[in-house]
Amino acid sequence: MAHFMFATGIECICPTVEWRGYTLRQDELAKTRHYELVGFTWYSLQDQVDWDTGLRENNGRVNPPGLCDLDRNIRPVGFAYKQLIHKWRETLPTESTVLRIN
């Protein structure tokens, strides 16, 4: 059975490479405990506007939880995520019962 582990950058208004590293270590710990790791996700791809008010107010304030800014410039955490994908891209499909193609 596959289990899903997720984290959101909403608690951390400015996501960092260190925070992504922490979540990766948690993923690897789950893997050592024989949980099937299906993949990684990050929300959101780019920064959000007015997330700090839950979209209840139209302030036009940019909140930076994204892998890139609103001009699509990749943040350091975006580059770290790219390295993560490169590291696991061949491994996850071979170890997963969910991702197998019959």
N, CA, C and O of each residue as an XYZ file, in Angstrom:
408
protein
N       0.840     -1.173      0.000
C       0.000      0.000      0.000
C       0.888      1.240      0.000
O       1.855      1.318      0.758
N       0.565      2.184     -0.831
C       1.315      3.429     -0.907
C       0.784      4.418      0.119
O      -0.423      4.511      0.340
N       1.677      5.143      0.731
C       1.311      6.197      1.664
C       1.773      7.516      1.083
O       2.789      7.579      0.390
N       1.035      8.555      1.362
C       1.371      9.859      0.833
C       1.832     10.762      1.955
O       1.189     10.846      3.002
N       2.926     11.424      1.740
C       3.455     12.376      2.694
C       3.477     13.711      1.990
O       3.972     13.816      0.868
N       2.951     14.722      2.630
C       2.947     16.015      1.976
C       3.293     17.101      2.966
O       3.134     16.940      4.177
N       3.757     18.183      2.443
C       4.076     19.356      3.251
C       3.747     20.569      2.408
O       3.765     20.510      1.179
N       3.454     21.639      3.057
C       3.150     22.871      2.342
C       4.010     23.990      2.867
O       4.341     24.026      4.052
N       4.366     24.890      2.005
C       5.179     26.030      2.399
C       4.384     27.134      3.055
O       4.947     28.183      3.369
N       3.085     26.938      3.277
C       2.261     28.011      3.821
C       2.706     28.418      5.223
O       2.620     29.594      5.577
N       3.180     27.460      6.032
C       3.650     27.811      7.369
C       4.935     28.614      7.291
O       5.209     29.450      8.152
N       5.702     28.364      6.281
C       6.984     29.030      6.083
C       6.809     29.968      4.898
O       6.921     29.546      3.747
N       6.538     31.225      5.173
C       6.203     32.159      4.105
C       7.298     32.219      3.042
O       7.002     32.464      1.872
N       8.540     32.001      3.422
C       9.619     31.979      2.435
C      10.297     30.615      2.490
O      11.137     30.389      3.362
N       9.956     29.701      1.582
C      10.544     28.362      1.617
C      12.044     28.412      1.347
O      12.534     29.247      0.586
N      12.737     27.515      1.979
C      14.189     27.504      1.845
C      14.682     26.134      1.418
O      13.966     25.136      1.495
N      15.914     26.121      0.972
C      16.563     24.863      0.624
C      16.642     23.980      1.870
O      16.483     22.763      1.778
N      16.887     24.593      3.039
C      16.972     23.825      4.286
C      15.640     23.157      4.606
O      15.611     22.008      5.046
N      14.539     23.870      4.387
C      13.219     23.301      4.666
C      12.935     22.142      3.721
O      12.405     21.116      4.146
N      13.278     22.291      2.452
C      13.104     21.193      1.493
C      13.967     20.017      1.919
O      13.553     18.863      1.801
N      15.169     20.304      2.415
C      16.047     19.238      2.908
C      15.422     18.486      4.075
O      15.532     17.263      4.171
N      14.768     19.226      4.955
C      14.096     18.602      6.101
C      13.004     17.647      5.610
O      12.917     16.511      6.076
N      12.184     18.100      4.685
C      11.111     17.236      4.198
C      11.676     16.025      3.459
O      11.111     14.934      3.531
N      12.789     16.211      2.749
C      13.429     15.078      2.076
C      13.925     14.061      3.096
O      13.772     12.858      2.888
N      14.514     14.526      4.192
C      14.980     13.595      5.228
C      13.796     12.816      5.818
O      13.928     11.634      6.137
N      12.650     13.473      5.961
C      11.465     12.778      6.465
C      10.997     11.718      5.464
O      10.592     10.622      5.851
N      11.058     12.055      4.185
C      10.696     11.088      3.138
C      11.625      9.879      3.191
O      11.173      8.737      3.110
N      12.922     10.134      3.327
C      13.895      9.042      3.365
C      13.720      8.196      4.617
O      13.898      6.979      4.570
N      13.370      8.830      5.744
C      13.104      8.081      6.965
C      11.905      7.157      6.776
O      11.940      6.000      7.194
N      10.862      7.655      6.157
C       9.692      6.818      5.887
C      10.078      5.641      4.992
O       9.591      4.526      5.176
N      10.952      5.898      4.029
C      11.406      4.839      3.115
C      12.178      3.752      3.871
O      12.022      2.567      3.578
N      13.007      4.146      4.839
C      13.759      3.154      5.617
C      12.833      2.325      6.497
O      13.182      1.219      6.910
N      11.661      2.860      6.778
C      10.665      2.132      7.569
C       9.699      1.355      6.665
O       8.635      0.911      7.099
N      10.097      1.206      5.414
C       9.397      0.390      4.429
C       8.050      0.949      3.970
O       7.169      0.198      3.552
N       7.901      2.255      4.050
C       6.746      2.887      3.416
C       7.100      3.107      1.956
O       8.218      3.503      1.627
N       6.152      2.851      1.102
C       6.397      3.031     -0.318
C       6.318      4.515     -0.656
O       5.285      5.149     -0.445
N       7.389      5.058     -1.171
C       7.447      6.459     -1.556
C       7.123      6.555     -3.037
O       7.855      6.033     -3.878
N       6.032      7.222     -3.347
C       5.554      7.290     -4.723
C       6.120      8.494     -5.454
O       6.367      8.422     -6.658
N       6.329      9.584     -4.759
C       6.850     10.769     -5.427
C       6.879     11.966     -4.503
O       6.586     11.862     -3.312
N       7.231     13.087     -5.061
C       7.339     14.337     -4.329
C       6.472     15.380     -5.024
O       6.280     15.338     -6.239
N       5.966     16.291     -4.253
C       5.233     17.402     -4.848
C       5.533     18.677     -4.073
O       5.955     18.629     -2.917
N       5.317     19.789     -4.701
C       5.519     21.088     -4.068
C       4.416     22.007     -4.561
O       4.161     22.101     -5.762
N       3.777     22.672     -3.643
C       2.764     23.647     -4.021
C       3.175     24.975     -3.444
O       3.376     25.042     -2.232
N       3.304     25.938     -4.134
C       2.928     25.995     -5.528
C       4.149     26.224     -6.401
O       5.231     26.556     -5.919
N       3.952     26.042     -7.669
C       5.054     26.210     -8.609
C       5.601     27.631     -8.548
O       6.815     27.836     -8.534
N       4.706     28.602     -8.513
C       5.176     29.991     -8.423
C       4.508     30.678     -7.244
O       3.563     30.154     -6.653
N       5.013     31.860     -6.910
C       4.497     32.606     -5.769
C       2.996     32.834     -5.876
O       2.421     32.790     -6.964
N       2.381     33.075     -4.741
C       0.951     33.346     -4.662
C       0.729     34.801     -4.252
O       1.608     35.427     -3.660
N      -0.426     35.320     -4.566
C      -0.775     36.685     -4.181
C      -1.871     36.618     -3.121
O      -2.893     35.957     -3.307
N      -1.645     37.308     -2.014
C      -2.592     37.430     -0.894
C      -2.879     36.122     -0.166
O      -3.956     35.953      0.405
N      -1.926     35.200     -0.183
C      -2.066     33.970      0.585
C      -2.050     34.249      2.074
O      -2.663     33.519      2.852
N      -1.346     35.311      2.479
C      -1.223     35.622      3.899
C      -2.566     35.969      4.532
O      -2.688     35.941      5.756
N      -3.559     36.290      3.740
C      -4.898     36.568      4.257
C      -5.898     35.494      3.824
O      -7.108     35.668      3.971
N      -5.395     34.407      3.300
C      -6.285     33.338      2.837
C      -7.188     33.796      1.706
O      -8.307     33.306      1.554
N      -6.695     34.743      0.910
C      -7.432     35.326     -0.216
C      -8.690     36.077      0.224
O      -9.552     36.377     -0.602
N      -8.799     36.383      1.523
C      -9.966     37.123      2.013
C      -9.859     38.611      1.718
O     -10.870     39.313      1.686
N      -8.638     39.098      1.502
C      -8.419     40.515      1.225
C      -7.657     40.658     -0.081
O      -6.761     39.866     -0.374
N      -8.009     41.654     -0.855
C      -7.331     41.916     -2.120
C      -6.293     43.011     -1.887
O      -6.540     44.187     -2.153
N      -5.119     42.600     -1.380
C      -4.042     43.541     -1.067
C      -2.972     43.593     -2.147
O      -2.169     44.526     -2.187
N      -2.959     42.603     -3.014
C      -1.926     42.541     -4.038
C      -0.555     42.210     -3.478
O       0.462     42.490     -4.113
N      -0.522     41.615     -2.288
C       0.748     41.291     -1.639
C       1.239     39.930     -2.116
O       0.509     38.940     -2.056
N       2.470     39.891     -2.586
C       3.062     38.644     -3.086
C       3.625     37.850     -1.918
O       4.394     38.377     -1.114
N       3.241     36.582     -1.826
C       3.772     35.659     -0.828
C       4.623     34.631     -1.568
O       4.160     34.027     -2.536
N       5.861     34.426     -1.121
C       6.811     33.608     -1.889
C       6.916     32.135     -1.503
O       7.999     31.701     -1.110
N       5.839     31.340     -1.595
C       6.021     29.917     -1.336
C       6.428     29.116     -2.567
O       6.607     27.901     -2.480
N       6.575     29.768     -3.692
C       6.814     29.044     -4.937
C       8.252     28.647     -5.187
O       9.185     29.160     -4.570
N       8.399     27.711     -6.116
C       9.728     27.332     -6.581
C      10.329     28.439     -7.442
O      11.545     28.515     -7.615
N       9.456     29.297     -7.979
C       9.926     30.446     -8.747
C       9.029     31.645     -8.426
O       7.925     31.486     -7.904
N       9.514     32.826     -8.741
C       8.730     34.025     -8.470
C       7.719     34.254     -9.594
O       7.618     33.448    -10.518
N       6.984     35.340     -9.509
C       5.940     35.594    -10.508
C       6.501     35.911    -11.891
O       5.777     35.843    -12.884
N       7.783     36.257    -11.960
C       8.446     36.467    -13.245
C       9.125     35.195    -13.750
O       9.865     35.216    -14.733
N       8.857     34.096    -13.059
C       9.391     32.766    -13.402
C      10.894     32.635    -13.224
O      11.532     31.810    -13.878
N      11.457     33.444    -12.344
C      12.858     33.285    -11.959
C      12.915     32.200    -10.895
O      12.218     32.275     -9.883
N      13.743     31.200    -11.127
C      13.812     30.062    -10.213
C      14.540     30.469     -8.933
O      15.623     31.051     -8.973
N      13.915     30.147     -7.796
C      14.501     30.412     -6.478
C      15.492     29.288     -6.147
O      15.469     28.238     -6.789
N      16.366     29.502     -5.144
C      17.275     28.418     -4.740
C      16.546     27.125     -4.396
O      17.038     26.039     -4.705
N      15.382     27.225     -3.763
C      14.626     26.016     -3.445
C      14.146     25.325     -4.721
O      13.993     24.104     -4.736
N      13.911     26.077     -5.778
C      13.537     25.492     -7.061
C      14.670     24.673     -7.661
O      14.447     23.597     -8.215
N      15.897     25.197     -7.545
C      17.062     24.445     -8.027
C      17.283     23.190     -7.179
O      17.653     22.141     -7.708
N      17.058     23.294     -5.867
C      17.194     22.130     -4.988
C      16.154     21.068     -5.346
O      16.451     19.874     -5.314
N      14.941     21.498     -5.686
C      13.896     20.571     -6.077
C      14.261     19.876     -7.389
O      13.979     18.692     -7.575
N      14.883     20.617     -8.285
C      15.337     20.034     -9.557
C      16.370     18.939     -9.292
O      16.340     17.891     -9.937
N      17.283     19.174     -8.348
C      18.281     18.159     -7.995
C      17.605     16.925     -7.398
O      18.010     15.793     -7.665
N      16.575     17.156     -6.592
C      15.824     16.058     -5.994
C      15.187     15.184     -7.070
O      15.257     13.956     -7.007
N      14.576     15.815     -8.039
C      13.951     15.072     -9.145
C      15.004     14.262     -9.896
O      14.784     13.095    -10.219
N      16.138     14.883    -10.170
C      17.212     14.186    -10.884
C      17.692     12.968    -10.092
O      17.950     11.909    -10.664
N      17.808     13.127     -8.775
C      18.302     12.035     -7.927
C      17.350     10.839     -7.916
O      17.804      9.695     -7.925
N      16.049     11.082     -7.898
C      15.074     10.024     -7.700
C      14.350      9.578     -8.966
O      13.577      8.622     -8.913
N      14.571     10.228    -10.086
C      13.764      9.962    -11.279
C      13.841      8.522    -11.783
O      12.867      8.030    -12.354
N      14.941      7.848    -11.595
C      15.071      6.469    -12.056
C      14.677      5.469    -10.972
O      14.262      4.352    -11.281
N      14.804      5.863     -9.702
C      14.584      4.943     -8.588
C      13.115      4.731     -8.264
O      12.670      3.591     -8.134
N      12.357      5.811     -8.132
C      10.969      5.674     -7.679
C      10.118      4.748     -8.543
O       9.419      3.896     -7.995
N      10.147      4.877     -9.859
C       9.304      3.962    -10.651
C       9.671      2.492    -10.508
O       8.807      1.626    -10.645
N      10.938      2.199    -10.236
C      11.351      0.805    -10.132
C      10.993      0.196     -8.788
O      10.908     -1.026     -8.671
N      10.782      1.022     -7.774
C      10.481      0.521     -6.428
C       8.998      0.573     -6.086
O       8.593      0.098     -5.025
N       8.208      1.127     -6.944
C       6.810      1.373     -6.611
C       5.887      0.338     -7.247
O       6.024      0.007     -8.425
N       4.952     -0.163     -6.456
C       3.919     -1.034     -7.009
C       2.822     -0.203     -7.647
O       2.066     -0.703     -8.480
N       2.728      1.054     -7.264
C       1.707      1.952     -7.804
C       2.079      2.454     -9.193
O       1.204      2.636    -10.040
N       3.366      2.680     -9.437
C       3.816      3.283    -10.685
C       4.159      2.261    -11.761
O       4.601      2.652    -12.842
N       3.975      0.981    -11.510
C       4.305     -0.042    -12.508
C       3.313     -0.035    -13.647
O       2.113      0.168    -13.462
N       3.843     -0.259    -14.816
C       2.991     -0.360    -16.008
C       2.997     -1.829    -16.428
O       4.054     -2.420    -16.649
N       1.814     -2.401    -16.531
C       1.696     -3.815    -16.929
C       1.548     -3.952    -18.410
O       1.437     -5.068    -18.918
